[in-house]
Amino acid sequence: MDETERRIIEAAIKVFSEKGFVGASTREIADTAGVNEVTLFRRFGSKKNILHHIIHQAVEIYGYHVVVEPVAKIFEEKDLTIRQRLINLLKNRYKLIMKHFPLLKIMLQESSLNTEIRNLFFEKVIMKAIKVAEVFMAEGIQSGYIREDIDPMTALRSLMGMLMFLIIQQNFFIKLTEKEVEQEIQKIVDIFLYGISK
C-alpha cells in the first residue's frame, strides 16, 4: 500500500466510524484524505471496496498477531500470579482497543448489518480469543485456583465485558486519567477473581 492509499484508508476509517458506511460519502473520504474523488476511485473502485479493505485490515490487526500471540505470551509468564497476568492482559487489551477504537467501531457496526463480515470477525477473532481463554481456564482449574464448573466463554465474556464498558466510558462519557485507568483495571480483575460478596 502506497502513501496515497494509506491516507485514503485512514480517512475512510475516520469517516466510517463517525457516520457509518451508508452515511459516509466518497467525496468526504477524499476530502479528508486530501485527494480528489477520481484518485479514490482509481485506487479502490468503490466505497464498498474501501470498506472490504478496512475489514480485512481489521481482521489482520485483531487476528492472530493481536488476539492470540500477545495474549499467549502474557499467559506464559508462569512466575506471575494469575491476578497479575490478568491485569497485564487487560492493560494490553485496553491499549490495543483504544488505539484502534475507530476500526473496531466499524467492525461492530458492519458486523451487525452484514452476515459475511460478522462470520469473518467471529471466526478469525472471537473464536481465537475463546480458544486462548479455554487454555488459561484449564490451567487455572488444574492448579486449583479456578473452580471446575466455570464456563470459559462466560468467564471471557464477563472479563471483557467489564473492560469494554471502561473503554466505552473513556470514548463517550467520563474520561479517566492513565493512573485511574490502571486502578480501574486492578479493580476489574479483583471483582472478576473474587466476586462482590462480602
TIRO-2110 file (N, C-alpha, C; in Angstrom, 1 decimal):
// TIRO-2110
0.8, -1.2, 0.0, N, 1, A
0.0, 0.0, 0.0, CA, 1, A
0.9, 1.2, 0.0, C, 1, A
0.7, 2.1, -1.0, N, 2, A
1.5, 3.4, -1.0, CA, 2, A
0.9, 4.4, -0.1, C, 2, A
1.5, 5.6, -0.1, N, 3, A
1.2, 6.7, 0.8, CA, 3, A
-0.3, 7.2, 0.6, C, 3, A
-0.6, 7.3, -0.7, N, 4, A
-2.0, 7.8, -1.1, CA, 4, A
-3.0, 6.8, -0.6, C, 4, A
-2.8, 5.6, -0.8, N, 5, A
-3.8, 4.5, -0.4, CA, 5, A
-3.9, 4.5, 1.1, C, 5, A
-2.8, 4.7, 1.8, N, 6, A
-2.8, 4.7, 3.3, CA, 6, A
-3.6, 5.8, 3.8, C, 6, A
-3.5, 7.0, 3.1, N, 7, A
-4.2, 8.2, 3.5, CA, 7, A
-5.7, 8.0, 3.3, C, 7, A
-6.1, 7.4, 2.2, N, 8, A
-7.5, 7.1, 1.9, CA, 8, A
-8.1, 6.2, 2.9, C, 8, A
-7.4, 5.1, 3.2, N, 9, A
-7.8, 4.1, 4.2, CA, 9, A
-8.0, 4.8, 5.6, C, 9, A
-7.0, 5.6, 6.0, N, 10, A
-7.1, 6.2, 7.3, CA, 10, A
-8.3, 7.2, 7.3, C, 10, A
-8.5, 7.9, 6.2, N, 11, A
-9.6, 8.9, 6.1, CA, 11, A
-11.0, 8.1, 6.2, C, 11, A
-11.0, 7.0, 5.5, N, 12, A
-12.3, 6.2, 5.4, CA, 12, A
-12.6, 5.6, 6.8, C, 12, A
-11.6, 5.2, 7.5, N, 13, A
-11.8, 4.7, 8.9, CA, 13, A
-12.4, 5.8, 9.8, C, 13, A
-11.8, 7.0, 9.7, N, 14, A
-12.4, 8.1, 10.4, CA, 14, A
-13.8, 8.4, 10.0, C, 14, A
-14.1, 8.6, 8.7, N, 15, A
-15.4, 8.9, 8.3, CA, 15, A
-16.4, 7.8, 8.6, C, 15, A
-16.1, 6.6, 8.3, N, 16, A
-17.0, 5.4, 8.5, CA, 16, A
-17.3, 5.3, 10.0, C, 16, A
-16.3, 5.5, 10.9, N, 17, A
-16.5, 5.4, 12.3, CA, 17, A
-17.4, 6.5, 12.8, C, 17, A
-17.4, 7.6, 12.2, N, 18, A
-18.3, 8.8, 12.6, CA, 18, A
-19.7, 8.7, 12.0, C, 18, A
-19.8, 8.2, 10.8, N, 19, A
-21.1, 8.3, 10.1, CA, 19, A
-21.6, 7.0, 9.6, C, 19, A
-20.9, 5.9, 9.8, N, 20, A
-21.3, 4.6, 9.3, CA, 20, A
-21.1, 4.5, 7.8, C, 20, A
-21.1, 3.3, 7.3, N, 21, A
-20.9, 3.1, 5.8, CA, 21, A
-21.9, 3.8, 5.0, C, 21, A
-23.2, 3.7, 5.3, N, 22, A
-24.2, 4.3, 4.5, CA, 22, A
-24.1, 5.9, 4.5, C, 22, A
-23.9, 6.4, 5.7, N, 23, A
-23.8, 7.9, 5.8, CA, 23, A
-22.6, 8.5, 5.3, C, 23, A
-21.5, 7.7, 5.0, N, 24, A
-20.3, 8.3, 4.5, CA, 24, A
-20.3, 8.5, 3.0, C, 24, A
-19.7, 9.6, 2.6, N, 25, A
-19.7, 9.8, 1.1, CA, 25, A
-18.2, 9.7, 0.6, C, 25, A
-18.0, 9.3, -0.6, N, 26, A
-16.7, 9.2, -1.2, CA, 26, A
-16.0, 10.6, -1.2, C, 26, A
-16.9, 11.6, -1.5, N, 27, A
-16.3, 13.0, -1.5, CA, 27, A
-15.7, 13.3, -0.2, C, 27, A
-16.4, 13.0, 0.9, N, 28, A
-15.9, 13.4, 2.2, CA, 28, A
-14.7, 12.6, 2.6, C, 28, A
-14.6, 11.3, 2.2, N, 29, A
-13.4, 10.5, 2.4, CA, 29, A
-12.3, 11.1, 1.6, C, 29, A
-12.5, 11.4, 0.4, N, 30, A
-11.4, 12.0, -0.5, CA, 30, A
-10.9, 13.3, 0.1, C, 30, A
-11.9, 14.2, 0.5, N, 31, A
-11.5, 15.5, 1.1, CA, 31, A
-10.7, 15.3, 2.4, C, 31, A
-11.1, 14.3, 3.2, N, 32, A
-10.4, 14.1, 4.5, CA, 32, A
-9.0, 13.5, 4.2, C, 32, A
-8.8, 12.7, 3.1, N, 33, A
-7.5, 12.2, 2.7, CA, 33, A
-6.7, 13.2, 2.0, C, 33, A
-7.3, 14.3, 1.5, N, 34, A
-6.5, 15.3, 0.8, CA, 34, A
-6.3, 14.9, -0.7, C, 34, A
-7.2, 14.1, -1.2, N, 35, A
-7.1, 13.7, -2.6, CA, 35, A
-8.4, 14.0, -3.3, C, 35, A
-8.5, 13.9, -4.6, N, 36, A
-9.8, 14.1, -5.3, CA, 36, A
-10.5, 12.7, -5.5, C, 36, A
-11.8, 12.8, -5.7, N, 37, A
-12.5, 11.5, -5.8, CA, 37, A
-12.1, 10.6, -7.0, C, 37, A
-11.5, 11.2, -8.0, N, 38, A
-11.0, 10.4, -9.2, CA, 38, A
-9.9, 9.5, -8.7, C, 38, A
-9.0, 10.0, -7.9, N, 39, A
-7.9, 9.3, -7.3, CA, 39, A
-8.4, 8.1, -6.4, C, 39, A
-9.5, 8.5, -5.6, N, 40, A
-10.1, 7.4, -4.7, CA, 40, A
-10.6, 6.3, -5.6, C, 40, A
-11.4, 6.6, -6.6, N, 41, A
-12.0, 5.6, -7.4, CA, 41, A
-10.9, 4.8, -8.2, C, 41, A
-9.9, 5.5, -8.7, N, 42, A
-8.8, 4.8, -9.4, CA, 42, A
-8.1, 3.8, -8.5, C, 42, A
-7.9, 4.1, -7.3, N, 43, A
-7.2, 3.2, -6.4, CA, 43, A
-8.1, 2.1, -5.8, C, 43, A
-9.4, 2.4, -5.6, N, 44, A
-10.2, 1.4, -4.9, CA, 44, A
-11.5, 1.0, -5.7, C, 44, A
-11.9, 1.8, -6.6, N, 45, A
-13.0, 1.4, -7.5, CA, 45, A
-14.4, 1.8, -6.9, C, 45, A
-14.6, 1.6, -5.6, N, 46, A
-15.9, 1.9, -5.0, CA, 46, A
-15.7, 2.1, -3.5, C, 46, A
-16.7, 2.7, -2.9, N, 47, A
-16.8, 2.8, -1.4, CA, 47, A
-16.8, 1.4, -0.7, C, 47, A
-17.5, 0.5, -1.4, N, 48, A
-17.6, -0.9, -0.8, CA, 48, A
-16.2, -1.6, -0.8, C, 48, A
-15.5, -1.3, -1.9, N, 49, A
-14.1, -1.9, -1.9, CA, 49, A
-13.2, -1.4, -0.8, C, 49, A
-13.4, -0.1, -0.5, N, 50, A
-12.6, 0.5, 0.6, CA, 50, A
-13.0, -0.1, 1.9, C, 50, A
-14.3, -0.3, 2.1, N, 51, A
-14.8, -1.0, 3.4, CA, 51, A
-14.2, -2.4, 3.5, C, 51, A
-14.3, -3.1, 2.4, N, 52, A
-13.7, -4.5, 2.4, CA, 52, A
-12.2, -4.5, 2.8, C, 52, A
-11.5, -3.5, 2.2, N, 53, A
-10.1, -3.4, 2.5, CA, 53, A
-9.9, -3.2, 4.0, C, 53, A
-10.7, -2.3, 4.6, N, 54, A
-10.7, -1.9, 6.0, CA, 54, A
-11.0, -3.2, 6.9, C, 54, A
-12.0, -3.9, 6.5, N, 55, A
-12.5, -5.1, 7.2, CA, 55, A
-11.3, -6.1, 7.3, C, 55, A
-10.7, -6.3, 6.1, N, 56, A
-9.6, -7.3, 6.1, CA, 56, A
-8.4, -6.8, 6.9, C, 56, A
-8.2, -5.5, 6.9, N, 57, A
-7.1, -4.9, 7.7, CA, 57, A
-7.4, -5.1, 9.2, C, 57, A
-8.7, -4.9, 9.5, N, 58, A
-9.1, -5.1, 10.9, CA, 58, A
-9.0, -6.5, 11.4, C, 58, A
-9.3, -7.5, 10.5, N, 59, A
-9.2, -8.9, 10.9, CA, 59, A
-7.7, -9.2, 11.1, C, 59, A
-6.9, -8.6, 10.2, N, 60, A
-5.4, -8.8, 10.4, CA, 60, A
-4.9, -8.3, 11.7, C, 60, A
-5.4, -7.0, 12.0, N, 61, A
-4.9, -6.4, 13.3, CA, 61, A
-5.5, -7.1, 14.5, C, 61, A
-6.8, -7.5, 14.5, N, 62, A
-7.4, -8.2, 15.6, CA, 62, A
-7.2, -9.7, 15.5, C, 62, A
-6.6, -10.2, 14.5, N, 63, A
-6.5, -11.7, 14.3, CA, 63, A
-5.3, -12.2, 15.1, C, 63, A
-4.6, -13.2, 14.6, N, 64, A
-3.6, -13.9, 15.3, CA, 64, A
-2.6, -13.0, 16.0, C, 64, A
-2.0, -12.1, 15.3, N, 65, A
-0.9, -11.3, 15.9, CA, 65, A
-1.3, -10.4, 17.0, C, 65, A
-2.6, -10.2, 17.2, N, 66, A
-3.0, -9.3, 18.2, CA, 66, A
-3.8, -10.1, 19.3, C, 66, A
-4.7, -11.0, 18.8, N, 67, A
-5.6, -11.7, 19.8, CA, 67, A
-4.8, -12.9, 20.4, C, 67, A
-4.2, -13.6, 19.6, N, 68, A
-3.6, -14.9, 20.1, CA, 68, A
-2.2, -14.7, 20.6, C, 68, A
-1.3, -14.2, 19.8, N, 69, A
0.1, -14.2, 20.1, CA, 69, A
0.5, -13.4, 21.3, C, 69, A
0.1, -12.1, 21.5, N, 70, A
0.4, -11.4, 22.7, CA, 70, A
-0.2, -12.0, 24.0, C, 70, A
-1.5, -12.4, 23.8, N, 71, A
-2.2, -13.0, 24.9, CA, 71, A
-1.5, -14.3, 25.4, C, 71, A
-1.1, -15.1, 24.5, N, 72, A
-0.4, -16.3, 24.8, CA, 72, A
0.9, -16.0, 25.6, C, 72, A
1.6, -15.0, 25.1, N, 73, A
2.9, -14.6, 25.8, CA, 73, A
2.6, -14.1, 27.2, C, 73, A
1.5, -13.4, 27.4, N, 74, A
1.2, -12.9, 28.8, CA, 74, A
0.8, -14.1, 29.7, C, 74, A
0.1, -15.0, 29.2, N, 75, A
-0.3, -16.2, 30.0, CA, 75, A
0.8, -17.2, 30.2, C, 75, A
1.9, -17.1, 29.4, N, 76, A
3.1, -18.0, 29.6, CA, 76, A
4.0, -17.5, 30.7, C, 76, A
3.7, -16.3, 31.3, N, 77, A
4.6, -15.7, 32.3, CA, 77, A
4.3, -16.4, 33.6, C, 77, A
4.7, -17.7, 33.8, N, 78, A
4.4, -18.5, 34.9, CA, 78, A
4.9, -18.0, 36.3, C, 78, A
5.9, -17.2, 36.3, N, 79, A
6.4, -16.7, 37.5, CA, 79, A
5.4, -15.6, 38.1, C, 79, A
4.4, -15.1, 37.3, N, 80, A
3.5, -14.2, 37.8, CA, 80, A
2.2, -14.9, 38.3, C, 80, A
1.5, -14.3, 39.3, N, 81, A
0.2, -14.8, 39.8, CA, 81, A
-0.8, -14.7, 38.7, C, 81, A
-1.9, -15.5, 38.8, N, 82, A
-3.0, -15.4, 37.8, CA, 82, A
-3.5, -13.9, 37.8, C, 82, A
-3.6, -13.3, 39.0, N, 83, A
-4.1, -12.0, 39.1, CA, 83, A
-3.3, -11.0, 38.3, C, 83, A
-1.9, -11.1, 38.5, N, 84, A
-1.0, -10.2, 37.8, CA, 84, A
-1.1, -10.4, 36.3, C, 84, A
-1.2, -11.7, 35.8, N, 85, A
-1.3, -12.0, 34.4, CA, 85, A
-2.6, -11.4, 33.8, C, 85, A
-3.7, -11.5, 34.6, N, 86, A
-5.0, -10.9, 34.1, CA, 86, A
-4.9, -9.4, 34.0, C, 86, A
-4.2, -8.7, 35.0, N, 87, A
-4.0, -7.3, 35.0, CA, 87, A
-3.2, -6.9, 33.8, C, 87, A
-2.1, -7.7, 33.5, N, 88, A
-1.3, -7.4, 32.3, CA, 88, A
-2.1, -7.6, 31.0, C, 88, A
-2.9, -8.6, 31.0, N, 89, A
-3.8, -8.9, 29.8, CA, 89, A
-4.7, -7.7, 29.6, C, 89, A
-5.4, -7.2, 30.6, N, 90, A
-6.4, -6.1, 30.4, CA, 90, A
-5.7, -4.8, 30.1, C, 90, A
-4.5, -4.6, 30.6, N, 91, A
-3.8, -3.4, 30.3, CA, 91, A
-3.4, -3.4, 28.8, C, 91, A
-2.9, -4.6, 28.4, N, 92, A
-2.5, -4.8, 27.0, CA, 92, A
-3.7, -4.6, 26.0, C, 92, A
-4.9, -5.3, 26.4, N, 93, A
-6.1, -5.2, 25.5, CA, 93, A
-6.6, -3.7, 25.5, C, 93, A
-6.6, -3.1, 26.7, N, 94, A
-7.1, -1.7, 26.8, CA, 94, A
-6.3, -0.8, 25.8, C, 94, A
-5.0, -0.9, 25.8, N, 95, A
-4.1, 0.0, 25.0, CA, 95, A
-4.4, -0.3, 23.5, C, 95, A
-4.5, -1.6, 23.2, N, 96, A
-4.8, -2.0, 21.8, CA, 96, A
-6.2, -1.5, 21.3, C, 96, A
-7.2, -1.7, 22.1, N, 97, A
-8.6, -1.3, 21.7, CA, 97, A
-8.7, 0.2, 21.6, C, 97, A
-8.1, 0.9, 22.5, N, 98, A
-8.2, 2.4, 22.5, CA, 98, A
-7.4, 2.9, 21.2, C, 98, A
-6.3, 2.3, 20.9, N, 99, A
-5.5, 2.7, 19.7, CA, 99, A
-6.3, 2.5, 18.4, C, 99, A
-7.1, 1.4, 18.4, N, 100, A
-7.8, 1.0, 17.1, CA, 100, A
-9.3, 1.1, 17.3, C, 100, A
-9.8, 2.0, 18.2, N, 101, A
-11.2, 2.0, 18.5, CA, 101, A
-12.0, 2.4, 17.3, C, 101, A
-11.6, 3.4, 16.5, N, 102, A
-12.5, 3.7, 15.3, CA, 102, A
-12.6, 2.4, 14.3, C, 102, A
-11.5, 1.7, 14.2, N, 103, A
-11.5, 0.5, 13.4, CA, 103, A
-12.5, -0.6, 14.0, C, 103, A
-12.4, -0.8, 15.3, N, 104, A
-13.3, -1.7, 16.0, CA, 104, A
-14.7, -1.3, 15.9, C, 104, A
-15.0, 0.0, 16.0, N, 105, A
-16.3, 0.6, 15.8, CA, 105, A
-16.9, 0.2, 14.5, C, 105, A
-16.1, 0.3, 13.4, N, 106, A
-16.6, 0.0, 12.1, CA, 106, A
-16.9, -1.5, 12.0, C, 106, A
-16.0, -2.3, 12.5, N, 107, A
-16.2, -3.8, 12.5, CA, 107, A
-17.5, -4.1, 13.2, C, 107, A
-17.8, -3.5, 14.4, N, 108, A
-19.0, -3.9, 15.1, CA, 108, A
-20.2, -3.4, 14.4, C, 108, A
-20.2, -2.1, 13.8, N, 109, A
-21.3, -1.6, 13.0, CA, 109, A
-21.6, -2.5, 11.8, C, 109, A
-20.6, -2.8, 11.1, N, 110, A
-20.8, -3.6, 9.9, CA, 110, A
-21.2, -5.0, 10.2, C, 110, A
-20.6, -5.6, 11.3, N, 111, A
-21.0, -7.0, 11.7, CA, 111, A
-22.5, -7.1, 12.0, C, 111, A
-23.0, -6.0, 12.5, N, 112, A
-24.5, -6.1, 12.8, CA, 112, A
-25.4, -6.0, 11.6, C, 112, A
-24.8, -5.6, 10.5, N, 113, A
-25.6, -5.5, 9.2, CA, 113, A
-25.2, -6.5, 8.2, C, 113, A
-24.0, -7.1, 8.3, N, 114, A
-23.5, -7.9, 7.2, CA, 114, A
-23.1, -9.3, 7.8, C, 114, A
-23.8, -10.3, 7.4, N, 115, A
-23.5, -11.7, 7.9, CA, 115, A
-22.1, -12.2, 7.5, C, 115, A
-21.6, -11.9, 6.3, N, 116, A
-20.3, -12.3, 5.9, CA, 116, A
-19.2, -11.7, 6.8, C, 116, A
-19.4, -10.4, 7.1, N, 117, A
-18.4, -9.7, 7.9, CA, 117, A
-18.5, -10.2, 9.3, C, 117, A
-19.7, -10.4, 9.8, N, 118, A
-19.9, -11.0, 11.2, CA, 118, A
-19.3, -12.3, 11.3, C, 118, A
-19.5, -13.2, 10.3, N, 119, A
-18.9, -14.6, 10.4, CA, 119, A
-17.3, -14.5, 10.3, C, 119, A
-16.8, -13.6, 9.5, N, 120, A
-15.4, -13.5, 9.4, CA, 120, A
-14.8, -13.0, 10.7, C, 120, A
-15.4, -12.0, 11.3, N, 121, A
-14.9, -11.5, 12.6, CA, 121, A
-15.0, -12.5, 13.7, C, 121, A
-16.1, -13.3, 13.7, N, 122, A
-16.3, -14.3, 14.7, CA, 122, A
-15.3, -15.4, 14.6, C, 122, A
-15.1, -15.9, 13.3, N, 123, A
-14.1, -17.0, 13.1, CA, 123, A
-12.7, -16.6, 13.3, C, 123, A
-12.3, -15.4, 12.8, N, 124, A
-10.9, -15.0, 12.9, CA, 124, A
-10.4, -14.3, 14.2, C, 124, A
-11.4, -13.8, 14.9, N, 125, A
-11.0, -13.0, 16.1, CA, 125, A
-11.7, -13.7, 17.4, C, 125, A
-13.0, -13.7, 17.4, N, 126, A
-13.7, -14.2, 18.6, CA, 126, A
-13.3, -15.6, 19.0, C, 126, A
-13.4, -16.5, 18.0, N, 127, A
-13.1, -17.9, 18.2, CA, 127, A
-11.7, -18.1, 18.7, C, 127, A
-10.7, -17.4, 18.2, N, 128, A
-9.3, -17.5, 18.6, CA, 128, A
-9.2, -17.0, 20.1, C, 128, A
-9.9, -15.9, 20.4, N, 129, A
-9.9, -15.4, 21.8, CA, 129, A
-10.5, -16.5, 22.7, C, 129, A
-11.5, -17.2, 22.3, N, 130, A
-12.2, -18.2, 23.1, CA, 130, A
-11.2, -19.3, 23.4, C, 130, A
-10.5, -19.8, 22.4, N, 131, A
-9.5, -20.9, 22.5, CA, 131, A
-8.4, -20.5, 23.5, C, 131, A
-7.9, -19.3, 23.4, N, 132, A
-6.9, -18.8, 24.4, CA, 132, A
-7.5, -18.8, 25.8, C, 132, A
-8.7, -18.4, 26.0, N, 133, A
-9.4, -18.3, 27.3, CA, 133, A
-9.5, -19.7, 27.8, C, 133, A
-9.9, -20.7, 27.0, N, 134, A
-10.0, -22.1, 27.4, CA, 134, A
-8.7, -22.7, 27.9, C, 134, A
-7.6, -22.4, 27.3, N, 135, A
-6.3, -22.9, 27.7, CA, 135, A
-6.0, -22.3, 29.1, C, 135, A
-6.2, -21.0, 29.3, N, 136, A
-6.0, -20.3, 30.5, CA, 136, A
-6.8, -20.8, 31.6, C, 136, A
-8.1, -21.0, 31.3, N, 137, A
-9.0, -21.6, 32.4, CA, 137, A
-8.7, -23.0, 32.7, C, 137, A
-8.3, -23.8, 31.8, N, 138, A
-7.9, -25.2, 32.0, CA, 138, A
-6.7, -25.2, 33.0, C, 138, A
-5.7, -24.3, 32.7, N, 139, A
-4.5, -24.2, 33.6, CA, 139, A
-4.9, -23.8, 35.0, C, 139, A
-5.9, -22.8, 35.1, N, 140, A
-6.3, -22.4, 36.4, CA, 140, A
-7.1, -23.4, 37.2, C, 140, A
-7.8, -24.2, 36.5, N, 141, A
-8.6, -25.4, 37.1, CA, 141, A
-7.6, -26.4, 37.6, C, 141, A
-6.6, -26.7, 36.7, N, 142, A
-5.6, -27.7, 37.1, CA, 142, A
-4.8, -27.3, 38.3, C, 142, A
-4.5, -26.0, 38.4, N, 143, A
-3.7, -25.6, 39.5, CA, 143, A
-4.5, -25.4, 40.8, C, 143, A
-5.9, -25.6, 40.7, N, 144, A
-6.7, -25.4, 41.8, CA, 144, A
-7.1, -24.0, 42.1, C, 144, A
-6.8, -23.1, 41.3, N, 145, A
-7.1, -21.7, 41.5, CA, 145, A
-8.5, -21.3, 41.0, C, 145, A
-9.0, -22.0, 40.0, N, 146, A
-10.3, -21.7, 39.4, CA, 146, A
-11.2, -22.9, 39.6, C, 146, A
-12.5, -22.6, 39.9, N, 147, A
-13.5, -23.6, 40.1, CA, 147, A
-13.7, -24.4, 38.8, C, 147, A
-14.0, -25.7, 38.9, N, 148, A
-14.1, -26.6, 37.8, CA, 148, A
-15.4, -26.3, 37.0, C, 148, A
-16.4, -25.7, 37.6, N, 149, A
-17.7, -25.5, 37.0, CA, 149, A
-17.8, -24.2, 36.2, C, 149, A
-16.7, -23.5, 36.1, N, 150, A
-16.7, -22.2, 35.4, CA, 150, A
-16.6, -22.4, 33.9, C, 150, A
-17.6, -21.9, 33.1, N, 151, A
-17.5, -22.0, 31.6, CA, 151, A
-16.6, -20.9, 31.1, C, 151, A
-15.6, -21.3, 30.3, N, 152, A
-14.6, -20.4, 29.7, CA, 152, A
-15.2, -19.2, 28.9, C, 152, A
-16.3, -19.5, 28.1, N, 153, A
-17.0, -18.5, 27.3, CA, 153, A
-17.6, -17.4, 28.3, C, 153, A
-18.3, -17.9, 29.3, N, 154, A
-18.9, -17.0, 30.2, CA, 154, A
-17.9, -16.1, 31.0, C, 154, A
-16.8, -16.8, 31.4, N, 155, A
-15.7, -16.1, 32.0, CA, 155, A
-15.1, -15.0, 31.1, C, 155, A
-14.8, -15.4, 29.9, N, 156, A
-14.2, -14.4, 28.9, CA, 156, A
-15.2, -13.2, 28.7, C, 156, A
-16.5, -13.6, 28.5, N, 157, A
-17.5, -12.5, 28.3, CA, 157, A
-17.6, -11.6, 29.5, C, 157, A
-17.5, -12.1, 30.7, N, 158, A
-17.6, -11.3, 31.9, CA, 158, A
-16.4, -10.4, 32.0, C, 158, A
-15.2, -10.9, 31.8, N, 159, A
-14.0, -10.1, 31.9, CA, 159, A
-13.9, -9.0, 30.9, C, 159, A
-14.1, -9.4, 29.6, N, 160, A
-14.0, -8.5, 28.5, CA, 160, A
-15.2, -7.5, 28.5, C, 160, A
-16.3, -7.9, 29.0, N, 161, A
-17.5, -7.0, 29.2, CA, 161, A
-17.2, -5.9, 30.1, C, 161, A
-16.5, -6.2, 31.2, N, 162, A
-16.1, -5.1, 32.2, CA, 162, A
-15.1, -4.2, 31.5, C, 162, A
-14.2, -4.8, 30.8, N, 163, A
-13.1, -3.9, 30.2, CA, 163, A
-13.8, -3.0, 29.1, C, 163, A
-14.7, -3.6, 28.3, N, 164, A
-15.3, -2.9, 27.2, CA, 164, A
-16.2, -1.7, 27.7, C, 164, A
-16.8, -1.9, 28.9, N, 165, A
-17.6, -0.8, 29.5, CA, 165, A
-16.6, 0.3, 29.9, C, 165, A
-15.4, 0.0, 30.4, N, 166, A
-14.4, 1.0, 30.7, CA, 166, A
-14.0, 1.8, 29.4, C, 166, A
-13.8, 1.0, 28.3, N, 167, A
-13.4, 1.7, 27.1, CA, 167, A
-14.5, 2.5, 26.5, C, 167, A
-15.7, 2.1, 26.6, N, 168, A
-16.9, 2.9, 26.1, CA, 168, A
-17.0, 4.2, 27.0, C, 168, A
-16.8, 4.1, 28.3, N, 169, A
-16.8, 5.2, 29.1, CA, 169, A
-15.7, 6.2, 28.7, C, 169, A
-14.5, 5.7, 28.4, N, 170, A
-13.4, 6.6, 28.0, CA, 170, A
-13.6, 7.3, 26.7, C, 170, A
-14.3, 6.6, 25.8, N, 171, A
-14.6, 7.2, 24.5, CA, 171, A
-15.8, 8.1, 24.4, C, 171, A
-16.8, 7.8, 25.2, N, 172, A
-18.1, 8.6, 25.1, CA, 172, A
-18.5, 9.4, 26.3, C, 172, A
-18.0, 9.0, 27.5, N, 173, A
-18.5, 9.6, 28.7, CA, 173, A
-17.4, 10.3, 29.6, C, 173, A
-17.2, 9.8, 30.8, N, 174, A
-16.2, 10.3, 31.7, CA, 174, A
-14.8, 9.8, 31.3, C, 174, A
-13.9, 10.7, 31.2, N, 175, A
-12.5, 10.4, 30.8, CA, 175, A
-11.7, 10.2, 32.1, C, 175, A
-11.1, 9.1, 32.3, N, 176, A
-10.2, 8.8, 33.4, CA, 176, A
-8.8, 9.1, 33.0, C, 176, A
-7.9, 9.4, 34.0, N, 177, A
-6.5, 9.6, 33.8, CA, 177, A
-5.9, 8.2, 33.6, C, 177, A
-4.6, 8.2, 33.1, N, 178, A
-3.9, 7.0, 32.9, CA, 178, A
-3.8, 6.2, 34.2, C, 178, A
-3.5, 6.9, 35.3, N, 179, A
-3.4, 6.2, 36.6, CA, 179, A
-4.7, 5.7, 37.1, C, 179, A
-5.8, 6.4, 36.9, N, 180, A
-7.2, 6.0, 37.2, CA, 180, A
-7.6, 4.7, 36.4, C, 180, A
-7.2, 4.7, 35.1, N, 181, A
-7.5, 3.5, 34.3, CA, 181, A
-6.7, 2.3, 34.9, C, 181, A
-5.5, 2.5, 35.2, N, 182, A
-4.7, 1.3, 35.8, CA, 182, A
-5.4, 0.8, 37.1, C, 182, A
-5.8, 1.7, 37.9, N, 183, A
-6.5, 1.3, 39.2, CA, 183, A
-7.8, 0.6, 38.9, C, 183, A
-8.5, 1.2, 37.9, N, 184, A
-9.8, 0.6, 37.5, CA, 184, A
-9.6, -0.9, 37.0, C, 184, A
-8.6, -1.1, 36.2, N, 185, A
-8.2, -2.4, 35.7, CA, 185, A
-8.0, -3.4, 36.8, C, 185, A
-7.2, -2.9, 37.8, N, 186, A
-7.0, -3.8, 39.0, CA, 186, A
-8.3, -4.1, 39.7, C, 186, A
-9.2, -3.2, 39.8, N, 187, A
-10.5, -3.4, 40.5, CA, 187, A
-11.3, -4.4, 39.7, C, 187, A
-11.3, -4.3, 38.3, N, 188, A
-12.0, -5.2, 37.5, CA, 188, A
-11.5, -6.6, 37.7, C, 188, A
-10.2, -6.8, 37.7, N, 189, A
-9.6, -8.1, 37.9, CA, 189, A
-10.0, -8.7, 39.3, C, 189, A
-10.0, -7.9, 40.3, N, 190, A
-10.3, -8.3, 41.7, CA, 190, A
-11.8, -8.8, 41.7, C, 190, A
-12.7, -8.0, 41.1, N, 191, A
-14.1, -8.4, 41.1, CA, 191, A
-14.3, -9.7, 40.3, C, 191, A
-13.5, -9.8, 39.2, N, 192, A
-13.6, -11.0, 38.3, CA, 192, A
-13.1, -12.2, 39.1, C, 192, A
-12.0, -12.1, 39.8, N, 193, A
-11.5, -13.2, 40.5, CA, 193, A
-12.2, -13.5, 41.9, C, 193, A
-12.6, -12.5, 42.6, N, 194, A
-13.0, -12.7, 44.0, CA, 194, A
-14.5, -12.4, 44.2, C, 194, A
-15.2, -11.8, 43.1, N, 195, A
-16.6, -11.5, 43.2, CA, 195, A
-16.9, -10.3, 44.1, C, 195, A
-18.1, -10.0, 44.3, N, 196, A
-18.5, -8.8, 45.1, CA, 196, A
-19.1, -9.2, 46.5, C, 196, A
-19.2, -10.5, 46.8, N, 197, A
-19.7, -11.0, 48.1, CA, 197, A
-18.7, -10.6, 49.2, C, 197, A
-19.3, -10.4, 50.3, N, 198, A
-18.5, -10.0, 51.5, CA, 198, A
-17.7, -11.2, 52.0, C, 198, A
END
